[in-house]
Amino acid sequence: MSSALLVLLLLSAGPRGSTGATDCWMSCQQHVQDAALRASICQSCITQGSAEGWVVALAHVRPVPREPLRAALTDSRWRVRWAALRLSAKTRGLSEPRALAEWVAGAPGEAELTACLTAVRIAAEAGRLPAQYFQGAGDKGAVAAEKIRVRREALREALELELYAEDATVRQQALSHLSVFLGAPPARGVLDAMEGRSPTADAAVASALKAVAERGESSVGRMLLEAATPDDTARVNRLFALYSQEIQGLQGELTASDPVKRRSAVSALRVYGPLAQRELEQALNDPDRLVRQSAARGVARAEGFSLLEAAGRRLRSPASLGVQLPWLEAVAREKGCEPALLAVAGDPQHSPVIRGEALALLAECDARGPDRLAQLSPFLRDAEALVRAGALRAFGAMAGGGEMTGALTAAMEDPAPEVIAAAIDTAALRRQTRWADVIAEQLLAGPPLVRQAAASALERLGRPHHVKALAECLRQDTVAAIRVSAAQALGLLGGPFAVSALSEAAQQDGDTHVQHVAREALRRLGFQPR
């Protein structure tokens, strides 16, 4: 092998321990004896990236050479053996189950175990037992199934041994195949494999079970609790000890200032299920919305429910917004979210703030039925202001034309500040510039909630003639957050009045955050504040 080709193989190989271009090259070199054919076929390993890649490339040779296919059936990698068998079946005009059955039925001596093991894994990949896979394969299918039945214990031991392989992918595949072959949960396979083996090797099977749980959207904690018997207590505790160490290693990230780190930690915790219940429930109170949503999914998984089921159990009973919000937010991202959110909104047992939040989150719900606007209309006239406000936010996310104008007109005249603020936010979200002058009037006359919404909305809807009102708001409003929004809007609109008001705020405002925002707005306008 040339040094240049070796470099290419190493660069194109998968992660450490995984099958890739290097495994493909080694397999090809071992089984393709013809020098000219080897030179052309083995080169494909650079682009194929899987151990069986050279067999796939062999399919393009005419006629397909049979000797490399026969040799490949002895390969240590089951996927290479399977690829060779599939290609052989194609060239012979046989079904894949028939070709596999003939190989297993005719395999002599030591080769029989390899053939049987390959059949077990192929059937498991299809989610079937070998006898089921061989249905329709004729008399050879019955012979092959019987051979596998006789060797069941040896095959189980072979798969269990692979649970302790160095390659994590090999371990995961072996556990998945073992579970299908035995007709038992993966956790049962792990616990049985641990019998009589040293605890020093537990990390391998623990990682395999975790990988299978992640793939199946389950959790290792629940899988073990459901599969274990009293006789398994010691082995379960050994696994729990390993997982507890991993959970402890993630606890520091749960309190990190960076929300991205907290999101990553909660996502990693979900696979532990009940073992991480305490950490996941604490994360339901996280200030970051994505962390809360992920934690809700983790708690649902820990309890063995779908997210909608877990949320439904909690949302049936009245509780505070802090308790219910993570579940409402998570439900809004699920299929079937509309009925769940509408059920909460229509339940008078819930507080107005919960009902309003459920309605507002309908704007994020993908399942928008044709009756959504009709379903929302009664809520726009609800006796509770927070419910009307939530309905308006959802209504504004989908209505248009006259429906939108009518809803905003009624809301702008509503006596409740919460509804007016929702109307202003909706107008800004939909870029309804016709409302800009009305919103600017609220900037100086409305209550704090409305003034805040107006100042924020003018960042999107503001026009040069609104600068005067924004400048006055920046100088006079008693709420710092409102002055911040006014400064941001002035930095976008510009003009002499804006520069004057921003300069004054940068030097004299009593809030340091307002000063900072004013200075940044001046820089955006091309001025260097003192």
Salt bridges, closest charged atoms under 4 A:
ASP23 OD1 - ARG77 NH2 3.92
GLU67 OE1 - ARG70 NH2 2.79
ASP75 OD2 - HIS31 NE2 2.75
ASP75 OD1 - ARG77 NH1 3.10
GLU96 OE2 - ARG86 NE 3.27
GLU102 OE1 - ARG92 NH2 2.64
GLU102 OE2 - ARG98 NE 3.08
GLU112 OE1 - LYS147 NZ 2.98
GLU112 OE2 - ARG151 NE 2.67
GLU125 OE1 - ARG79 NH2 3.28
GLU125 OE2 - HIS177 NE2 2.76
ASP139 OD1 - ARG98 NH1 3.66
GLU146 OE2 - ARG149 NH2 2.67
GLU153 OE2 - ARG156 NH2 2.00
GLU160 OE2 - ARG156 NH1 2.43
GLU160 OE1 - ARG197 NH1 3.87
GLU162 OE1 - ARG121 NH1 2.68
GLU166 OE2 - ARG16 NH2 3.27
ASP192 OD1 - ARG188 NH2 2.80
GLU195 OE1 - ARG235 NH1 3.22
ASP202 OD2 - ARG238 NE 2.80
GLU217 OE1 - ARG301 NH2 3.09
GLU226 OE2 - ARG222 NH1 3.69
ASP232 OD2 - ARG188 NH1 2.72
ASP232 OD1 - ARG235 NH2 2.98
GLU246 OE1 - LYS210 NZ 2.94
GLU279 OE2 - ARG278 NH2 3.26
ASP286 OD2 - ARG262 NE 2.73
ASP288 OD1 - ARG263 NH2 2.90
GLU303 OE2 - ARG314 NH2 2.52
GLU329 OE2 - ARG289 NE 3.79
GLU329 OE2 - ARG292 NH2 2.62
GLU334 OE2 - ARG297 NH1 2.62
GLU338 OE2 - ARG372 NE 3.17
ASP347 OD2 - HIS350 NE2 3.91
GLU364 OE1 - ARG289 NH2 2.43
GLU364 OE1 - ARG333 NH1 3.83
ASP382 OD2 - ARG355 NH2 3.10
ASP414 OD1 - ARG388 NH2 2.96
ASP425 OD2 - ARG393 NH1 3.00
ASP437 OD1 - HIS465 NE2 2.86
ASP437 OD1 - HIS466 NE2 2.71
ASP477 OD2 - ARG451 NE 2.62
GLU504 OE1 - ARG475 NE 2.93
ASP509 OD2 - ARG483 NE 2.82
GLU520 OE2 - ARG523 NH1 2.88
